[in-house]
Amino acid sequence: MTSVPVQVGAPIVGVGALLLRPDGALLIGHRIKRGKPASWCLPGGHVEPGESFEAAAVREIAEESGIRTVTDARVFAVVLHTDADRTHLTAGVVARVALRDAVASTPEPEVFDRWVWARPTELPAPLFPASEALLALGRGDATPEGWTVYRATGAAAPVRGGR
């Protein structure tokens, strides 16, 4: 009989949002959360009880970047962190910003010190692990080790390289 490792802590269910401008640039923030290594991260966070992945993404975008003009939010994939001591399940949601000149602010300066619009082929590093897994899928790159990707049925890749 093989033993199954015991989970430490409750599973974490989250969302990562690829917020796209009409020119294809996506919003990414420099995450400086205390006690964690600095990294670049998509807007996102925990899914609240009773909340859909899409609603969580729109809420997190507003809370973290101040952008409230978000449209067309839809799930494109779910990623599962498979080599952690607890289950991390993150839904990738692609959304569009309604205003081409939308400007992100830092309502949570203890978590993010800045937001930038970047081309998918010109992303800063290092990337937050769940963001890296979602962005790899969107760009058609290999999934990072330790992550399993489940593409939403009928979902097209939300981010393309080039230009």
C-alpha positions in Angstrom: 0.0 0.0 0.0 1.3 3.4 -0.9 0.9 6.4 1.4 -0.7 9.6 0.2 0.8 12.8 1.5 -1.5 14.7 3.8 -2.5 18.2 2.6 -1.2 21.0 4.9 -4.0 23.6 5.0 -7.1 24.1 2.9 -7.0 24.2 -0.9 -6.5 27.6 -2.4 -8.8 28.6 -5.2 -7.8 31.7 -7.1 -8.0 33.6 -10.3 -5.5 35.3 -12.6 -6.7 37.9 -15.1 -5.2 38.7 -18.4 -6.5 42.2 -18.9 -6.0 43.2 -22.5 -5.9 46.6 -24.2 -7.2 46.9 -27.9 -3.5 47.0 -29.0 -2.8 43.5 -27.4 -0.8 44.8 -24.4 -1.6 43.2 -21.1 -1.6 44.6 -17.6 1.0 43.2 -15.2 2.0 44.4 -11.8 5.2 44.4 -9.7 4.2 42.4 -6.6 6.0 43.3 -3.4 3.9 41.4 -0.8 5.7 41.3 2.5 7.4 37.9 3.2 7.3 36.9 -0.5 9.9 37.3 -3.2 9.2 40.2 -5.5 7.7 39.2 -8.9 5.6 40.3 -11.7 2.0 39.2 -11.5 -1.3 39.3 -13.3 -4.2 40.9 -11.4 -5.9 38.2 -9.3 -6.4 36.6 -6.0 -8.7 34.4 -4.0 -12.2 33.6 -5.2 -14.7 34.6 -2.6 -17.6 32.3 -1.5 -20.5 32.6 -4.0 -18.4 34.3 -6.6 -17.8 33.1 -10.2 -14.2 33.1 -11.6 -15.2 35.9 -13.9 -16.7 38.0 -11.1 -13.6 37.4 -9.0 -11.3 38.5 -11.8 -13.3 41.8 -12.4 -13.3 42.5 -8.6 -9.6 41.8 -8.3 -8.7 44.0 -11.2 -10.6 46.8 -9.6 -9.2 46.2 -6.1 -5.5 45.9 -7.2 -5.2 48.3 -10.2 -8.2 50.7 -9.8 -9.4 49.8 -13.3 -13.2 49.4 -13.4 -13.9 49.5 -17.2 -13.6 45.8 -17.8 -15.6 43.9 -20.4 -15.9 40.4 -21.9 -14.5 38.4 -18.9 -14.3 34.7 -19.7 -12.5 31.7 -18.4 -9.9 30.3 -20.8 -8.1 27.7 -18.6 -7.5 26.4 -15.1 -4.0 25.6 -13.8 -3.3 23.2 -11.0 -0.1 23.4 -9.0 0.8 19.8 -8.6 4.0 19.8 -6.6 3.0 21.9 -3.6 2.1 20.9 0.0 -1.4 22.2 -0.6 -3.7 22.4 -3.6 -3.5 25.6 -5.6 -6.1 25.9 -8.3 -6.1 29.1 -10.4 -8.6 29.9 -13.1 -7.3 32.1 -16.0 -9.8 34.7 -17.1 -9.2 36.9 -20.1 -10.9 40.3 -20.2 -10.7 43.5 -22.1 -10.4 47.0 -20.9 -13.0 49.3 -22.4 -10.8 52.3 -22.6 -7.6 52.2 -24.7 -5.9 54.8 -22.4 -6.9 53.1 -19.1 -4.4 54.0 -16.4 -3.7 51.6 -13.5 -3.2 53.0 -10.0 -1.9 51.3 -6.8 -4.8 51.1 -4.4 -2.9 48.3 -2.5 0.7 49.8 -2.3 1.7 47.1 0.2 1.1 44.5 -2.4 1.9 46.2 -5.8 4.2 49.1 -6.3 3.4 49.6 -10.0 1.5 48.4 -13.0 2.6 48.4 -16.6 1.1 47.5 -19.9 3.4 45.0 -21.7 3.5 43.1 -24.9 3.2 39.3 -24.3 6.6 38.9 -25.9 8.2 41.6 -23.7 7.2 40.6 -20.2 9.3 41.6 -17.2 10.8 38.9 -14.9 10.6 37.1 -12.6 6.9 36.1 -13.0 4.7 35.0 -10.1 4.3 31.2 -10.6 0.6 31.0 -11.3 0.9 34.0 -13.7 3.8 32.3 -15.4 1.7 29.1 -16.0 -1.3 31.1 -17.4 0.9 33.3 -19.6 2.8 30.3 -21.0 -0.5 28.7 -22.0 -1.6 31.9 -23.7 1.7 32.3 -25.6 1.8 28.6 -26.6 4.9 28.0 -24.5 5.6 24.9 -22.5 3.9 24.8 -19.1 6.3 25.4 -16.2 7.3 22.2 -14.3 4.9 21.4 -11.4 1.8 22.8 -13.1 -1.0 21.0 -14.9 -3.1 23.0 -17.4 -6.8 22.4 -18.2 -7.9 24.5 -21.2 -11.5 25.6 -21.1 -13.6 23.8 -23.8 -13.7 25.8 -27.0 -11.4 28.5 -25.5 -8.9 30.1 -27.8 -5.5 31.1 -26.5 -6.0 34.7 -25.2 -2.5 36.1 -25.7 -0.4 35.9 -28.8 3.2 36.9 -29.3 4.5 38.9 -32.2 4.7 42.5 -33.4 
